[in-house]
């Protein structure tokens, strides 16, 4: 059953609640829409609230994408492919995904790959360099790094 929200003060309570929700951490349009759906609001009211949150800059998918890309690269050490996939799952528009990826400096990206290789090298007990290269290649691919980039960095390091 959908709530019949006619009182602007009542609707303003939802808006205020969602301002805190969005201010606490960056949110996607999909997350906010799901949150509002959980309150059983009509689609008309959901659209009104989302529109207001966007106008007030509480909800900004470009900013979300840029923050997501940088944080996943630095904190989780994810490659571009894994980041893109995760943003697609969050229904972030392609234009914002591209803008987010543009925040990655190429030298910094390569440094993350090199650091992961060094870390794995220290942890590895594999004496065969070829087997180690295959293992590190597989590991980096699973982290979302591009195949050609991984081989270039692996071959440059040796």
KEGUSE-466211 format. One record per residue (C-alpha): residue in one letter; residue number from 1; x, y, z. Coordinates in pm, 1 decimal, padded with zeros to 6 digits, always signed. Example, Ala and Ser with C-alpha at 12.3 -4.5 7.8 and 13.67 -1.06 7.14 Angstrom:
! KEGUSE-466211
code: A, pos: 1, c1: +01230.0, c2: -00450.0, c3: +00780.0
code: S, pos: 2, c1: +01367.0, c2: -00106.0, c3: +00714.0
//
This chain:
! KEGUSE-466211
code: X, pos: 1, c1: +00000.0, c2: +00000.0, c3: +00000.0
code: X, pos: 2, c1: +00136.9, c2: +00341.6, c3: -00096.3
code: X, pos: 3, c1: +00121.4, c2: +00624.6, c3: +00150.7
code: X, pos: 4, c1: -00084.1, c2: +00917.8, c3: +00035.3
code: X, pos: 5, c1: +00147.9, c2: +01202.5, c3: +00125.7
code: X, pos: 6, c1: -00034.2, c2: +01529.9, c3: +00082.2
code: X, pos: 7, c1: +00111.6, c2: +01730.2, c3: +00366.4
code: X, pos: 8, c1: +00424.7, c2: +01921.3, c3: +00263.7
code: X, pos: 9, c1: +00548.6, c2: +01916.5, c3: +00624.4
code: X, pos: 10, c1: +00526.6, c2: +01538.7, c3: +00623.3
code: X, pos: 11, c1: +00718.4, c2: +01521.7, c3: +00294.8
code: X, pos: 12, c1: +00974.6, c2: +01768.0, c3: +00432.9
code: X, pos: 13, c1: +01053.0, c2: +01516.2, c3: +00711.0
code: X, pos: 14, c1: +01156.6, c2: +01264.9, c3: +00444.8
code: X, pos: 15, c1: +01364.7, c2: +01528.2, c3: +00267.9
code: X, pos: 16, c1: +01537.7, c2: +01623.3, c3: +00592.7
code: X, pos: 17, c1: +01606.3, c2: +01257.3, c3: +00669.7
code: X, pos: 18, c1: +01750.4, c2: +01200.9, c3: +00321.7
code: X, pos: 19, c1: +01971.2, c2: +01509.3, c3: +00351.6
code: X, pos: 20, c1: +02138.7, c2: +01346.9, c3: +00653.4
code: X, pos: 21, c1: +02154.6, c2: +01013.1, c3: +00469.8
code: X, pos: 22, c1: +02329.7, c2: +01174.8, c3: +00171.4
code: X, pos: 23, c1: +02551.6, c2: +01403.3, c3: +00381.0
code: X, pos: 24, c1: +02680.5, c2: +01111.6, c3: +00588.6
code: X, pos: 25, c1: +02841.2, c2: +00957.6, c3: +00279.8
code: X, pos: 26, c1: +02810.3, c2: +00991.0, c3: -00095.8
code: X, pos: 27, c1: +02507.9, c2: +00806.0, c3: -00232.5
code: X, pos: 28, c1: +02394.1, c2: +00699.6, c3: -00575.5
code: X, pos: 29, c1: +02059.4, c2: +00782.3, c3: -00726.9
code: X, pos: 30, c1: +01979.1, c2: +00411.1, c3: -00709.8
code: X, pos: 31, c1: +02053.8, c2: +00393.7, c3: -00335.3
code: X, pos: 32, c1: +01838.5, c2: +00698.0, c3: -00259.3
code: X, pos: 33, c1: +01557.5, c2: +00566.1, c3: -00476.4
code: X, pos: 34, c1: +01568.2, c2: +00229.3, c3: -00295.2
code: X, pos: 35, c1: +01569.4, c2: +00403.8, c3: +00042.7
code: X, pos: 36, c1: +01265.9, c2: +00611.4, c3: -00052.6
code: X, pos: 37, c1: +01089.0, c2: +00303.0, c3: -00191.8
code: X, pos: 38, c1: +01132.3, c2: +00139.7, c3: +00148.4
code: X, pos: 39, c1: +00916.8, c2: +00420.2, c3: +00292.9
code: X, pos: 40, c1: +00638.9, c2: +00321.6, c3: +00048.0
code: X, pos: 41, c1: +00622.5, c2: +00668.7, c3: -00102.8
code: X, pos: 42, c1: +00460.7, c2: +00723.8, c3: -00440.2
code: X, pos: 43, c1: +00687.6, c2: +00752.7, c3: -00743.1
code: X, pos: 44, c1: +00577.9, c2: +01115.9, c3: -00781.6
code: X, pos: 45, c1: +00698.4, c2: +01200.7, c3: -00431.3
code: X, pos: 46, c1: +01018.7, c2: +01001.1, c3: -00474.6
code: X, pos: 47, c1: +01098.8, c2: +01197.3, c3: -00790.3
code: X, pos: 48, c1: +01023.4, c2: +01525.9, c3: -00613.8
code: X, pos: 49, c1: +01253.0, c2: +01442.1, c3: -00322.0
code: X, pos: 50, c1: +01533.2, c2: +01322.5, c3: -00550.0
code: X, pos: 51, c1: +01501.5, c2: +01634.1, c3: -00764.3
code: X, pos: 52, c1: +01533.2, c2: +01852.7, c3: -00455.8
code: X, pos: 53, c1: +01834.8, c2: +01657.1, c3: -00325.9
code: X, pos: 54, c1: +02005.5, c2: +01697.7, c3: -00663.5
code: X, pos: 55, c1: +01926.7, c2: +02070.3, c3: -00676.6
code: X, pos: 56, c1: +02066.8, c2: +02114.0, c3: -00324.8
code: X, pos: 57, c1: +02374.9, c2: +01909.6, c3: -00424.8
code: X, pos: 58, c1: +02318.4, c2: +01641.0, c3: -00160.9
code: X, pos: 59, c1: +02298.0, c2: +01389.7, c3: -00443.2
code: X, pos: 60, c1: +02561.9, c2: +01418.0, c3: -00714.1
code: X, pos: 61, c1: +02656.0, c2: +01109.3, c3: -00915.8
code: X, pos: 62, c1: +02954.1, c2: +01278.8, c3: -01081.8
code: X, pos: 63, c1: +03104.2, c2: +01350.0, c3: -00740.2
code: X, pos: 64, c1: +03010.4, c2: +00998.6, c3: -00628.0
code: X, pos: 65, c1: +03188.8, c2: +00840.3, c3: -00925.8
code: X, pos: 66, c1: +03503.3, c2: +01047.8, c3: -00877.4
code: X, pos: 67, c1: +03522.8, c2: +00965.4, c3: -00505.4
code: X, pos: 68, c1: +03446.0, c2: +00597.7, c3: -00568.1
code: X, pos: 69, c1: +03720.0, c2: +00560.4, c3: -00830.4
code: X, pos: 70, c1: +03988.0, c2: +00727.0, c3: -00619.8
code: X, pos: 71, c1: +03895.7, c2: +00543.2, c3: -00300.2
code: X, pos: 72, c1: +03877.9, c2: +00198.1, c3: -00464.0
code: X, pos: 73, c1: +04214.7, c2: +00248.4, c3: -00632.1
code: X, pos: 74, c1: +04386.3, c2: +00371.5, c3: -00314.5
code: X, pos: 75, c1: +04211.4, c2: +00171.1, c3: -00044.1
code: X, pos: 76, c1: +04111.9, c2: -00155.8, c3: -00212.5
code: X, pos: 77, c1: +04379.7, c2: -00145.7, c3: -00484.4
code: X, pos: 78, c1: +04121.5, c2: -00218.6, c3: -00755.4
code: X, pos: 79, c1: +04196.5, c2: -00184.0, c3: -01123.7
code: X, pos: 80, c1: +03986.7, c2: +00010.3, c3: -01371.5
code: X, pos: 81, c1: +03791.5, c2: -00291.9, c3: -01497.4
code: X, pos: 82, c1: +03669.6, c2: -00384.0, c3: -01148.8
code: X, pos: 83, c1: +03587.9, c2: -00019.7, c3: -01069.9
code: X, pos: 84, c1: +03389.7, c2: +00018.4, c3: -01393.0
code: X, pos: 85, c1: +03197.8, c2: -00301.3, c3: -01322.1
code: X, pos: 86, c1: +03110.6, c2: -00188.0, c3: -00969.2
code: X, pos: 87, c1: +02989.3, c2: +00151.8, c3: -01095.9
code: X, pos: 88, c1: +02775.9, c2: -00016.8, c3: -01361.2
code: X, pos: 89, c1: +02615.3, c2: -00227.4, c3: -01087.2
code: X, pos: 90, c1: +02532.0, c2: +00097.1, c3: -00907.7
code: X, pos: 91, c1: +02374.6, c2: +00226.5, c3: -01230.9
code: X, pos: 92, c1: +02610.1, c2: +00521.6, c3: -01259.6
code: X, pos: 93, c1: +02584.0, c2: +00682.5, c3: -01605.1
code: X, pos: 94, c1: +02875.1, c2: +00615.9, c3: -01841.6
code: X, pos: 95, c1: +02969.0, c2: +00985.1, c3: -01860.8
code: X, pos: 96, c1: +03027.3, c2: +00997.3, c3: -01484.6
code: X, pos: 97, c1: +03223.2, c2: +00672.0, c3: -01492.6
code: X, pos: 98, c1: +03453.2, c2: +00826.5, c3: -01753.6
code: X, pos: 99, c1: +03488.0, c2: +01143.3, c3: -01545.3
code: X, pos: 100, c1: +03577.6, c2: +00931.2, c3: -01244.0
code: X, pos: 101, c1: +03837.3, c2: +00732.3, c3: -01436.5
code: X, pos: 102, c1: +03992.3, c2: +01058.5, c3: -01553.1
code: X, pos: 103, c1: +04080.9, c2: +01122.2, c3: -01187.7
code: X, pos: 104, c1: +04336.6, c2: +00839.8, c3: -01206.1
code: X, pos: 105, c1: +04688.0, c2: +00952.0, c3: -01286.0
code: X, pos: 106, c1: +04863.6, c2: +00698.9, c3: -01513.5
code: X, pos: 107, c1: +05185.7, c2: +00705.0, c3: -01309.4
code: X, pos: 108, c1: +04990.2, c2: +00653.3, c3: -00988.4
code: X, pos: 109, c1: +04799.6, c2: +00361.5, c3: -01146.6
code: X, pos: 110, c1: +05124.7, c2: +00192.5, c3: -01250.1
code: X, pos: 111, c1: +05267.1, c2: +00253.3, c3: -00902.4
code: X, pos: 112, c1: +04971.7, c2: +00067.3, c3: -00747.5
code: X, pos: 113, c1: +05041.4, c2: -00229.2, c3: -00976.7
code: X, pos: 114, c1: +05413.8, c2: -00222.7, c3: -00893.3
code: X, pos: 115, c1: +05339.6, c2: -00202.3, c3: -00520.1
code: X, pos: 116, c1: +05107.2, c2: -00502.8, c3: -00543.2
code: X, pos: 117, c1: +05376.1, c2: -00697.7, c3: -00732.3
code: X, pos: 118, c1: +05636.7, c2: -00609.6, c3: -00466.8
code: X, pos: 119, c1: +05400.3, c2: -00710.2, c3: -00187.5
code: X, pos: 120, c1: +05321.2, c2: -01043.1, c3: -00353.4
code: X, pos: 121, c1: +05690.4, c2: -01102.7, c3: -00424.9
code: X, pos: 122, c1: +05769.8, c2: -01065.3, c3: -00052.5
code: X, pos: 123, c1: +05484.9, c2: -01302.1, c3: +00040.4
code: X, pos: 124, c1: +05563.7, c2: -01556.2, c3: -00231.7
code: X, pos: 125, c1: +05757.4, c2: -01871.6, c3: -00170.5
code: X, pos: 126, c1: +05754.3, c2: -01952.1, c3: -00543.3
code: X, pos: 127, c1: +06115.1, c2: -01998.5, c3: -00661.5
code: X, pos: 128, c1: +06021.7, c2: -02028.3, c3: -01029.6
code: X, pos: 129, c1: +06001.3, c2: -01676.9, c3: -01172.5
code: X, pos: 130, c1: +05775.2, c2: -01786.6, c3: -01460.4
code: X, pos: 131, c1: +05523.4, c2: -01943.5, c3: -01220.2
code: X, pos: 132, c1: +05539.7, c2: -01634.3, c3: -00998.7
code: X, pos: 133, c1: +05470.2, c2: -01410.6, c3: -01299.1
code: X, pos: 134, c1: +05169.5, c2: -01621.6, c3: -01391.2
code: X, pos: 135, c1: +05039.5, c2: -01610.6, c3: -01032.6
code: X, pos: 136, c1: +05085.5, c2: -01234.4, c3: -01002.4
code: X, pos: 137, c1: +04928.7, c2: -01184.7, c3: -01345.4
code: X, pos: 138, c1: +04622.2, c2: -01385.9, c3: -01238.6
code: X, pos: 139, c1: +04602.5, c2: -01198.8, c3: -00910.1
code: X, pos: 140, c1: +04618.8, c2: -00855.8, c3: -01076.9
code: X, pos: 141, c1: +04358.9, c2: -00953.5, c3: -01336.3
code: X, pos: 142, c1: +04127.8, c2: -01060.6, c3: -01051.7
code: X, pos: 143, c1: +04181.0, c2: -00714.9, c3: -00897.1
code: X, pos: 144, c1: +04052.6, c2: -00559.3, c3: -01220.1
code: X, pos: 145, c1: +04372.9, c2: -00444.5, c3: -01385.3
code: X, pos: 146, c1: +04394.5, c2: -00461.1, c3: -01762.7
code: X, pos: 147, c1: +04585.9, c2: -00754.1, c3: -01911.4
code: X, pos: 148, c1: +04816.0, c2: -00549.3, c3: -02135.7
code: X, pos: 149, c1: +04896.6, c2: -00305.5, c3: -01853.8
code: X, pos: 150, c1: +04979.2, c2: -00591.1, c3: -01615.9
code: X, pos: 151, c1: +05215.5, c2: -00757.5, c3: -01865.6
code: X, pos: 152, c1: +05387.8, c2: -00427.5, c3: -01940.5
code: X, pos: 153, c1: +05453.7, c2: -00364.4, c3: -01571.5
code: X, pos: 154, c1: +05557.7, c2: -00724.4, c3: -01501.2
code: X, pos: 155, c1: +05797.5, c2: -00727.8, c3: -01798.0
code: X, pos: 156, c1: +05933.6, c2: -00381.6, c3: -01712.2
code: X, pos: 157, c1: +06011.0, c2: -00494.6, c3: -01356.5
code: X, pos: 158, c1: +06225.8, c2: -00783.7, c3: -01479.3
//
